[in-house]
Amino acid sequence: MLQQNSSRQNWVVGVDVGGTFTDFSARDLTTGRVLIHKRPSTPDDPSRAVLHGLRELTEKYEIDPGAITRFAHGTTVATNALLQRKGARVALVTTKGFRDLVEIGRQVRPHIYDLQLDAPRPLASRALRFEIDERIGPTGEVVRELADTSIDALVAQLRKQPEIEGVAVCLIFSFLNPSHEKRIAAALREAFPNVFVSVSSEVQPEFREFERFSTTLINAFLQPEVGRYMNRLKLEVGTVAPNAEFGIFQSSGGLMSVDRAAQFPVRTALSGPAAGAVGAAGAGAMSDIPDIITLDIGGTSTDVCLIQAGKTAIASTRDISGFRIRLPMVDIHTVGAGGGSIARLGSDGLLKVGPESAGAVPGPACYRRGGTLPTVSDANVILGRLPVTLTGGGMTIDRDLAVKAVAPTASELGLSVEKAALGIVGIVTSNMVRAIRAVTIERGYDPRKFVLMPFGGAGGLHAADVARSIGIKRIIVPHAPGILCAEGLIMSDLQEDFVASCRVRVGGDMGTAANVVADLVKQGEGWLAQEGEGALENRLVLSLDMRYVGQNYELAVEVASGSGAPALPAAEELRAAFFAAYLRAYGHYDQQAPIEIVNIRLRTIAKLPQSQSATENPVRKLAPSDTKDVWFDEAGPVPTLMFDRSGLPVGTAIKGPAIITQLDSTTVIPPWAQITVDAALNMIMEIDNV
């Protein structure tokens, strides 16, 4: 339960843990004052950077720790555990005959042209996948009753596996009738009180058995690691900010309680990137720009998301490191292209960049932390695009070490280090453009009709090159681009999603669907009563997964939204909504073909106290702080003015070439671009026709 406790306590703090830096954003809800802070991440234990940075924030700005009422956290613990397979030793309990379902999957090769590449091994080895004699039928009927003796035999089998930390219970058709799963879960929790038990009818109660099994197994795999982290961090944050309510950001774009996150850690798999998309939508709204393509460039990866009419796109299925997750998530496309991405020559003699990254430790060579391999950041240093100090003087970069790292690659290519650096930046730009194409052109959207919003520590360094490469003419650089994920955290509300499978024809007998909607509304209102105390207002959003009869995939169609309990609309309204969604997705629709509903979803939102950002407008434009030679192309270096963004008031106009520096990021303005500072203190960059 997150709430505002008193008028005296008015600070909300957002913390986003990235691969290289941990970012902090704090806002005074009374005055709108915004404060930001960065510190290096601690990959061995992310909580150390969070705790140290929170103390530094309160001391640096003299914030009363007792005045922090809300602490919102975007975490990569679940993502990293999946990527590195550093989770629990888990077992899977399933219906007799379905032991290998999680291994068979969809029988789709990970890479269509690579016959040697295998799908990742299931998180539960075959020896730890146990069958139980029971069966629920396709309409929820009990085909084979679950006997108590079968449960006792299962418990006896599991007792022979003392190192198991988590168990996933996944039975066939349990989304229609969870009674057998509940009996098994109750018995396991009683027999093994220290073992985490994940139940598919609780984690993801909808049809498609492989996706439900996979999502539940991932949840069981993550529960011990993420649960320990959440509980430890909650206690430690309590020692710094004793009055702060703790919220964890989930992949679908809202906050949930720490207890909920510990119960369903799979929901945090895209926690940090999703917060960035929410922050981007908020920053765009301040400049009245609703249609945005985000470009979140960090130390390890680049995340891209499409925002239309101020709303982030939502996906229902996502593969992370080869593991299938079916849950509502902000639709983000990720590529291994970031400031720490390592450049190398491939076996074909061609230059490659990423996906391997130097990360936070040892980091790029120029950071002076022991890194020796050439990275994108080293290339930017050689080209003169990065300033001498980063994070407000907290880190000094070394150009000589960058040159030393890139020189061997340049020598192999027969190029100068500057031209090799241009090649590295050009390749990483192509990787980012490919990511944008995946969320736009490949889905029927014209990227030229959107505005590019770069953020993350390296977003501004590459935005102009990326925009020019794909034909985008306009860029919006938010006021604090390197902290935007943390900004998104403090702008977020409490949120919970409910789903039920219900396959009915539109226009037929829809009484069952109406009853399911009523049941979901009851669940949502119960959650609001429990978790939403102190919320300013509540909102319920009803959507249906719909498709033409005979199709294998469906579209999510929003059909109702408001503060009151939504009801199932009439058939004609549903048809019209589906046709509109189908037309957007595919460019045509068939008015005569029969339509069916397969899932019903309810999103419940508790609006938390917020305030408008009140960033102080500088009184006058400061003169350039320096002039340095910067490489933009192979023609050679160009004298380039350096500006401190904190001295650029509303209305400032700067023609490139120029470089804008600030605490959390650096923005490069090439000779073929110019920027103006708008009323929201966002920088609007216009790209010249070339």
C-alpha positions in Angstrom: 0.0 0.0 0.0 1.5 3.3 -1.1 0.1 6.6 0.2 0.8 10.1 1.2 1.0 10.3 4.9 1.1 14.0 5.8 1.6 17.5 4.4 5.1 17.7 6.0 6.4 14.6 4.2 6.5 15.5 0.6 9.4 13.9 -1.2 9.1 11.0 -3.7 12.3 9.3 -4.9 12.8 7.1 -8.0 15.8 4.8 -8.3 16.7 3.0 -11.6 19.5 0.5 -11.5 21.3 0.2 -14.8 24.2 -1.8 -16.0 26.7 1.1 -15.6 25.0 3.7 -13.4 22.3 3.8 -10.8 20.1 6.9 -11.3 18.1 8.9 -8.7 15.4 11.4 -9.2 13.6 13.2 -6.3 10.6 15.5 -6.5 9.1 17.7 -3.8 5.4 17.1 -4.3 4.6 20.4 -2.6 6.8 22.7 -4.8 7.6 20.5 -7.8 11.3 20.9 -7.2 13.3 18.2 -8.9 16.7 16.9 -7.9 18.9 14.3 -9.7 21.9 12.2 -8.7 24.0 9.4 -10.3 26.5 6.9 -9.0 28.2 3.8 -10.5 26.3 0.6 -10.2 27.5 -2.3 -8.1 26.7 -5.4 -10.2 27.7 -7.9 -7.5 25.1 -6.4 -5.2 22.8 -3.7 -6.8 21.4 -2.8 -3.3 24.8 -1.2 -2.3 24.6 1.4 -5.1 20.9 2.1 -4.2 21.7 2.6 -0.5 24.8 4.6 -0.9 23.3 6.8 -3.6 20.2 7.4 -1.5 22.3 8.6 1.4 24.4 10.7 -0.9 21.2 12.3 -2.4 19.8 13.2 1.0 23.2 14.6 2.2 24.0 16.5 -1.0 20.7 18.3 -1.1 20.0 18.4 2.6 16.8 16.4 2.3 15.2 15.3 5.5 15.1 11.5 5.1 12.0 11.4 7.2 10.3 13.6 4.6 10.6 10.9 1.9 7.1 9.3 1.6 7.4 7.2 -1.5 10.4 5.2 -2.8 9.9 3.7 -6.3 12.5 1.3 -7.6 13.2 -0.1 -11.1 15.2 -3.2 -10.8 17.2 -5.4 -13.2 17.7 -8.2 -10.7 15.1 -10.5 -12.4 16.5 -9.7 -15.9 20.1 -10.4 -14.9 19.2 -13.6 -13.1 17.5 -14.8 -16.3 20.4 -13.7 -18.6 23.0 -15.3 -16.3 20.8 -18.3 -15.2 21.6 -17.4 -11.6 18.3 -18.2 -10.0 17.0 -21.0 -7.8 17.2 -24.8 -8.3 13.6 -25.4 -9.3 11.3 -28.3 -9.8 8.2 -28.5 -12.0 5.0 -30.4 -11.2 2.7 -31.1 -14.1 -0.1 -33.4 -15.4 0.9 -36.9 -16.2 2.1 -37.1 -19.8 3.2 -33.4 -20.0 6.6 -33.5 -18.4 8.4 -32.4 -21.5 6.1 -29.6 -22.6 8.5 -26.8 -21.4 11.2 -28.4 -23.5 9.2 -29.1 -26.6 7.8 -25.5 -26.6 6.6 -24.3 -30.0 9.1 -26.3 -32.0 10.5 -23.1 -33.4 14.2 -22.8 -33.9 15.9 -19.9 -32.0 17.4 -18.7 -35.3 16.0 -19.8 -38.6 19.3 -19.9 -40.5 21.4 -21.5 -37.7 20.9 -25.3 -37.5 23.4 -25.6 -34.7 21.9 -23.1 -32.3 19.7 -24.8 -29.7 17.0 -23.3 -27.5 18.1 -22.7 -23.9 17.8 -25.6 -21.6 14.6 -25.5 -19.4 15.1 -23.9 -16.0 14.1 -27.2 -14.5 16.1 -30.2 -15.6 14.1 -33.3 -16.7 15.0 -35.1 -13.5 13.3 -32.3 -11.6 10.1 -32.4 -13.6 7.5 -34.5 -11.8 4.2 -35.8 -13.1 1.1 -36.3 -11.1 -2.0 -38.4 -12.0 -4.8 -35.9 -12.6 -6.6 -34.3 -15.5 -8.8 -31.2 -16.1 -10.7 -31.2 -19.4 -11.0 -28.4 -22.0 -14.1 -27.0 -20.5 -12.9 -27.1 -16.9 -14.4 -30.5 -16.1 -12.6 -33.0 -13.9 -11.6 -35.9 -16.2 -9.4 -37.6 -13.6 -9.8 -36.8 -10.0 -6.6 -35.9 -8.0 -6.1 -38.4 -5.2 -4.6 -37.6 -1.9 -2.2 -40.5 -2.3 -0.9 -38.9 -5.5 -0.1 -35.7 -3.6 1.6 -37.7 -0.8 3.7 -39.6 -3.4 4.7 -36.2 -4.9 5.8 -34.8 -1.5 7.9 -38.0 -0.9 9.6 -37.5 -4.3 10.4 -33.9 -3.6 11.8 -34.8 -0.1 14.6 -36.6 -2.0 15.7 -33.3 -3.5 16.8 -31.3 -0.5 18.4 -28.4 -2.5 15.2 -27.4 -4.3 14.4 -23.7 -3.5 11.3 -23.3 -5.8 8.5 -25.4 -7.3 6.3 -24.5 -10.2 2.9 -26.1 -10.3 1.5 -26.2 -13.9 -1.4 -28.4 -14.7 -3.3 -28.7 -18.0 -6.4 -26.5 -18.3 -5.9 -25.2 -14.7 -6.7 -21.7 -16.0 -10.3 -23.0 -16.3 -10.4 -25.0 -13.1 -7.6 -24.3 -10.6 -8.9 -26.7 -7.9 -6.2 -29.4 -8.4 -3.4 -26.8 -8.5 -4.6 -25.2 -5.3 -4.6 -28.6 -3.5 -1.1 -29.4 -4.6 0.2 -25.9 -3.7 -1.3 -26.1 -0.2 0.2 -29.5 0.4 3.7 -28.3 -0.8 3.6 -25.1 1.2 2.7 -27.1 4.3 5.4 -29.8 3.7 8.1 -27.4 2.6 7.6 -24.0 4.4 11.0 -22.7 3.2 10.4 -23.5 -0.5 8.8 -21.0 -2.8 5.8 -22.3 -4.7 4.5 -20.7 -7.9 1.1 -21.7 -9.2 0.2 -21.2 -12.9 -3.4 -20.3 -12.2 -2.1 -17.4 -10.0 0.9 -16.3 -12.1 -0.8 -16.4 -15.6 -4.3 -17.8 -15.7 -4.9 -17.8 -19.4 -4.8 -20.4 -22.3 -1.7 -21.5 -24.3 -0.2 -24.1 -22.1 3.5 -23.7 -23.1 3.5 -20.0 -22.4 1.7 -20.4 -19.1 4.1 -23.2 -18.0 7.2 -21.2 -19.1 6.0 -18.0 -17.3 5.3 -19.9 -14.1 8.6 -21.8 -14.2 10.5 -18.5 -14.7 8.6 -17.0 -11.7 9.6 -20.0 -9.5 13.2 -19.7 -10.7 13.3 -16.0 -9.8 11.3 -16.0 -6.5 14.1 -16.9 -4.1 16.7 -14.5 -5.5 14.4 -11.6 -6.2 12.5 -12.2 -2.9 15.6 -12.0 -0.8 16.8 -8.9 -2.7 13.4 -7.2 -2.3 13.1 -7.9 1.4 16.7 -7.0 2.2 16.4 -3.7 0.2 13.1 -2.8 1.9 14.7 -3.2 5.3 17.8 -1.2 4.3 15.9 1.6 2.7 13.8 1.7 5.9 17.0 2.7 7.8 17.6 5.7 5.5 14.0 6.7 4.8 11.9 5.3 7.6 8.6 6.8 6.4 8.8 5.8 2.8 6.3 3.5 1.2 8.2 1.1 -1.1 7.0 0.4 -4.7 8.5 -1.8 -7.4 8.0 -0.9 -11.0 6.6 -3.7 -13.1 7.1 -4.5 -16.8 3.5 -3.4 -17.7 4.1 0.2 -16.7 3.0 0.7 -13.1 4.0 0.2 -9.5 3.3 -2.7 -7.2 4.1 -3.4 -3.6 7.3 -5.1 -2.5 5.3 -8.1 -1.3 3.6 -8.5 -4.6 6.9 -8.2 -6.5 8.4 -10.9 -4.3 5.4 -13.1 -5.0 5.5 -12.4 -8.8 9.1 -11.4 -9.7 8.5 -12.4 -13.4 6.5 -9.2 -13.6 9.7 -7.1 -13.1 11.6 -8.7 -16.0 11.5 -5.3 -17.9 11.2 -3.0 -14.9 13.8 -0.4 -15.8 13.2 0.0 -19.5 9.5 0.2 -19.0 10.0 3.1 -16.5 11.9 4.9 -19.2 9.0 4.6 -21.7 6.6 6.0 -19.0 9.0 8.9 -18.4 9.3 9.6 -22.1 5.5 9.8 -22.5 5.4 12.3 -19.6 8.3 14.4 -21.0 6.6 14.4 -24.5 3.3 15.6 -23.0 5.0 18.6 -21.4 6.1 19.7 -25.0 2.8 18.6 -26.5 4.4 15.8 -28.5 2.3 12.7 -28.3 3.9 10.4 -31.0 7.4 9.4 -30.0 10.0 6.7 -30.7 12.2 6.3 -27.6 15.9 5.7 -27.9 17.2 4.6 -24.4 20.9 4.1 -24.7 22.7 2.9 -21.6 26.0 1.2 -21.0 25.0 -2.2 -22.2 22.0 -2.0 -24.4 19.6 0.2 -26.4 15.8 0.0 -25.7 13.3 1.3 -28.3 9.6 1.8 -27.8 6.8 3.3 -29.8 4.5 5.8 -28.1 1.3 6.8 -29.8 -1.1 9.5 -28.5 0.9 9.5 -25.3 0.4 5.8 -24.7 3.1 3.2 -24.6 2.6 0.1 -26.8 1.8 -3.0 -24.8 2.9 -6.6 -25.7 1.5 -9.8 -24.2 4.4 -12.1 -25.0 8.1 -11.6 -24.8 11.3 -13.7 -25.0 14.1 -12.8 -22.7 17.3 -14.6 -23.2 15.3 -17.3 -25.1 12.7 -17.8 -22.3 9.1 -17.2 -23.1 7.1 -14.8 -20.8 3.4 -14.2 -21.4 2.3 -11.2 -19.4 1.3 -7.6 -20.2 4.6 -5.7 -20.8 5.5 -2.3 -22.3 6.5 -3.3 -25.8 10.2 -2.6 -25.8 12.7 -3.9 -28.4 16.3 -4.3 -27.1 19.6 -4.6 -28.9 23.0 -5.1 -27.5 24.3 -1.6 -28.4 25.4 0.8 -25.6 28.3 2.9 -24.4 30.1 -0.2 -23.1 29.6 -2.3 -26.3 32.9 -3.9 -27.3 34.3 -3.5 -30.8 36.1 -6.4 -32.4 37.0 -7.9 -35.8 34.9 -10.9 -36.7 36.2 -14.1 -38.4 35.3 -12.5 -41.7 37.7 -9.6 -41.0 34.8 -7.1 -40.6 34.3 -4.8 -37.7 31.6 -5.8 -35.2 30.2 -3.9 -32.2 28.4 -5.7 -29.4 26.4 -7.3 -28.0 29.3 -8.1 -25.5 29.7 -5.1 -23.1 32.4 -3.9 -20.7 29.6 -3.1 -18.3 30.2 -1.2 -15.1 33.3 -3.3 -14.2 35.8 -3.0 -15.7 33.9 -0.6 -18.0 35.3 1.3 -21.1 39.0 1.9 -21.1 38.5 5.7 -20.9 36.8 5.3 -17.4 40.1 4.2 -15.9 38.7 1.2 -14.1 40.8 -1.4 -15.7 39.1 -1.9 -19.0 41.3 -2.5 -22.0 39.0 -3.4 -24.8 37.7 -0.8 -27.4 34.1 0.3 -26.7 31.6 2.8 -28.1 32.4 5.2 -25.3 36.1 5.1 -26.1 35.3 5.8 -29.7 33.2 8.9 -28.7 36.1 10.1 -26.5 38.5 9.8 -29.5 36.1 11.7 -31.7 35.9 14.5 -29.1 32.2 14.0 -28.5 32.4 13.2 -24.7 33.6 15.9 -22.2 36.5 15.3 -19.9 34.3 14.8 -16.9 31.0 12.8 -16.5 28.3 12.7 -13.8 29.0 16.3 -12.7 32.7 15.7 -12.1 32.2 12.3 -10.4 34.2 10.6 -13.2 37.1 11.8 -15.2 37.8 10.2 -18.6 41.2 9.5 -20.1 41.6 10.0 -23.8 45.0 8.3 -23.9 43.5 5.1 -22.5 40.8 5.2 -25.1 43.3 5.6 -27.9 45.4 2.7 -26.5 42.3 0.5 -26.5 41.2 1.4 -30.1 44.7 1.4 -31.6 45.1 -2.3 -32.2 41.7 -2.5 -34.0 42.6 0.5 -36.1 45.9 -1.0 -37.0 44.3 -4.3 -38.1 41.9 -2.3 -40.3 44.7 -0.1 -41.7 43.0 3.1 -40.4 43.8 6.0 -38.1 42.3 5.7 -34.6 39.8 8.5 -35.5 38.5 6.8 -38.6 38.3 3.5 -36.7 36.3 5.3 -34.0 34.0 6.7 -36.7 33.5 3.1 -37.9 32.6 1.9 -34.4 30.1 4.7 -34.0 28.6 4.1 -37.5 28.1 0.4 -36.8 26.4 0.9 -33.4 24.2 3.5 -35.1 23.1 0.9 -37.7 22.3 -1.5 -34.8 20.1 1.1 -33.2 18.4 1.9 -36.6 17.6 -1.8 -36.9 15.9 -1.7 -33.5 13.7 1.3 -34.6 12.8 -0.5 -37.8 11.6 -3.5 -35.7 9.0 -1.4 -33.9 8.0 0.8 -36.8 8.5 -0.2 -40.4 8.1 -3.9 -39.7 4.8 -3.2 -38.0 3.4 -0.8 -40.6 4.4 2.5 -39.0 6.3 5.3 -40.8 9.1 6.4 -38.4 9.3 9.8 -40.2 5.9 10.6 -38.7 7.3 10.3 -35.1 9.6 12.4 -33.0 12.8 10.6 -31.7 13.4 11.0 -28.0 16.9 10.0 -26.8 17.6 9.3 -23.2 19.9 7.3 -21.0 23.5 8.3 -20.5 24.4 7.9 -24.1 21.2 8.8 -25.9 22.1 12.3 -26.9 25.5 11.2 -28.3 23.9 9.1 -31.0 20.4 10.6 -31.5 21.2 12.8 -34.5 23.1 10.1 -36.4 20.2 7.6 -35.8 17.5 10.1 -36.8 19.4 11.1 -40.0 19.9 7.4 -40.9 16.2 6.5 -40.7 14.8 9.8 -42.0 13.4 11.3 -38.8 13.6 15.1 -38.9 12.8 16.0 -35.3 14.3 15.1 -32.0 13.2 16.0 -28.4 15.8 15.7 -25.7 14.2 15.8 -22.3 15.5 18.0 -19.5 17.2 15.2 -17.7 17.7 12.5 -20.3 20.2 10.4 -18.3 17.7 10.1 -15.4 14.5 9.7 -17.4 13.9 6.1 -16.2 14.1 7.3 -12.6 11.8 10.2 -13.6 9.3 7.7 -15.0 9.3 5.9 -11.6 8.2 8.9 -9.7 5.5 9.7 -12.3 4.0 6.3 -12.0 0.8 5.0 -10.3 -0.1 1.8 -8.6 -1.3 -0.8 -11.1 -2.6 -4.3 -11.1 -3.7 -6.5 -14.1 -6.3 -9.2 -14.0 -7.1 -11.7 -16.7 -9.4 -14.6 -17.4 -9.7 -16.8 -20.5 -13.2 -16.8 -22.0 -13.7 -18.0 -25.5 -17.1 -16.8 -26.9 -18.4 -15.6 -30.3 -19.1 -11.9 -30.6 -22.8 -11.7 -31.3 -23.7 -15.1 -29.8 -24.6 -15.8 -26.2 -22.2 -13.5 -24.4 -23.6 -14.0 -20.9 -20.5 -16.0 -19.8 -18.3 -13.1 -20.9 -20.4 -10.6 -19.0 -20.1 -12.7 -15.9 -16.3 -12.9 -16.3 -16.1 -9.1 -16.6 -18.2 -8.7 -13.4 -15.9 -11.2 -11.6 -12.7 -9.3 -12.8 -14.2 -6.0 -11.7 -14.9 -7.5 -8.2 -11.3 -8.6 -8.0 -10.1 -5.2 -9.1 -12.2 -3.4 -6.6 -11.0 -5.7 -3.9 -7.4 -4.9 -4.8 -8.1 -1.2 -4.8 -9.6 -1.5 -1.3 -6.5 -3.3 -0.1 -3.7 -1.5 -1.9 -5.1 1.8 -3.1 -5.7 3.6 0.2 -4.7 7.2 -0.2 -5.1 7.2 -4.0 -6.4 10.4 -5.5 -8.6 8.5 -7.9 -9.1 5.1 -9.4 -9.4 3.9 -13.0 -10.4 0.6 -14.5 -9.5 -0.3 -18.1 -11.3 -3.2 -19.8 -9.8 -4.8 -22.8 -10.5 -8.0 -24.8 -8.2 -10.3 -26.7 -10.1 -10.7 -30.0 -9.5 -12.5 -33.3 -11.3 -13.8 -36.3 -12.5 -17.4 -35.8 -9.8 -19.7 -37.0 -6.9 -17.4 -36.5 -4.1 -18.4 -34.1 -3.3 -15.0 -32.7 -5.4 -12.2 -31.3 -5.4 -8.4 -30.9 -5.8 -6.6 -27.6 -8.7 -4.2 -28.0 -9.5 -1.6 -25.3 -13.3 -1.4 -25.0 -14.0 0.6 -21.7 -12.1 2.9 -19.4 -13.2 5.1 -16.4 -13.5 5.4 -12.7 -16.7 3.3 -12.5 -17.1 -0.4 -12.9 -16.9 -1.2 -16.7 -19.5 -3.4 -18.3 -19.2 -5.5 -21.5 -20.2 -3.4 -24.5 -22.8 -4.6 -27.0 -21.7 -6.8 -29.9 -21.8 -4.0 -32.5 -19.5 -1.8 -30.4 -17.1 -4.8 -30.0 -17.1 -5.4 -33.7 -16.4 -1.7 -34.5 -13.5 -1.6 -32.0 -12.0 -4.8 -33.3 -12.3 -3.7 -37.0 -10.5 -0.4 -36.1 -7.7 -2.3 -34.3 -7.4 -4.8 -37.2 -7.2 -2.0 -39.7 -4.4 -0.3 -37.8 -2.5 -3.6 -37.6 -3.0 -5.1 -41.0 -4.4 -2.4 -43.3 -7.7 -4.2 -44.0 -10.6 -6.1 -42.2 -13.4 -8.4 -43.1 -16.8 -7.2 -42.0 -18.5 -10.5 -42.6 -16.1 -13.0 -40.9 -17.1 -14.2 -37.4 -15.1 -12.8 -34.5 -14.4 -14.3 -31.1 -13.2 -13.2 -27.7 -10.5 -15.4 -26.1 -9.3 -13.4 -23.1 -10.7 -10.7 -20.9 -8.4 -8.3 -19.2 -8.9 -5.6 -16.5 -6.2 -3.1 -15.6 -6.8 -1.4 -12.3 -5.0 1.9 -11.6 -4.7 3.8 -8.3 -3.6 7.4 -9.1 -0.9 8.5 -6.6 -0.2 12.1 -5.5 1.9 13.8 -8.1 3.1 17.3 -8.9 4.2 19.1 -12.0 8.0 19.3 -12.4 9.1 22.9 -11.5 12.6 23.1 -13.1 14.0 26.6 -12.7 14.5 28.4 -16.0 18.0 29.9 -16.3 18.0 33.7 -16.3 20.3 34.1 -19.3 22.2 32.0 -21.8 25.8 31.4 -20.7 28.6 31.8 -23.2 30.2 28.6 -24.6 32.4 27.1 -22.0 35.0 25.9 -24.5 35.7 25.1 -28.1 37.2 21.7 -29.1 37.8 19.8 -32.3 35.2 17.1 -32.9 35.0 14.5 -35.7 31.6 14.2 -37.3 32.7 12.5 -40.5 35.8 11.4 -42.4 36.5 15.0 -43.6 38.2 15.7 -40.4 37.7 17.5 -37.1 35.5 20.6 -36.8 35.8 23.4 -34.2 32.8 22.8 -32.0 31.3 25.0 -29.2 30.7 23.4 -25.8 27.7 24.6 -23.7 26.5 23.8 -20.2 22.8 23.0 -20.5 22.1 24.5 -17.0 22.7 27.9 -18.6 20.3 27.6 -21.5 17.0 29.4 -20.8 13.7 29.0 -22.7 14.0 30.2 -26.3 17.7 29.5 -26.7 18.6 28.6 -30.2 22.0 26.9 -31.2 23.1 26.0 -34.6 25.5 23.0 -34.9 28.2 22.0 -34.5 27.8 22.1 -30.8 27.9 19.9 -27.8 25.6 20.3 -24.8 26.8 18.9 -21.5 25.0 18.3 -18.3 25.2 16.1 -15.2 23.5 13.0 -16.6 24.1 13.1 -20.3 25.8 14.7 -23.3 24.0 15.9 -26.5 25.8 16.1 -29.8 24.5 18.7 -32.4 26.2 18.0 -35.7 26.8 20.7 -38.3 23.6 19.7 -40.1 21.3 20.2 -37.1 20.1 22.9 -34.7 18.3 23.0 -31.3 15.9 25.3 -29.5 14.9 25.1 -25.9 11.1 25.0 -25.5 8.8 26.2 -22.6 9.2 22.8 -20.8 13.0 23.2 -21.0 13.2 20.3 -23.4 15.6 20.7 -26.3 14.0 20.3 -29.8 16.5 19.4 -32.4 15.7 19.9 -36.1 17.6 17.8 -38.7 18.5 19.6 -42.0 17.5 18.0 -45.3 20.6 16.2 -46.7 
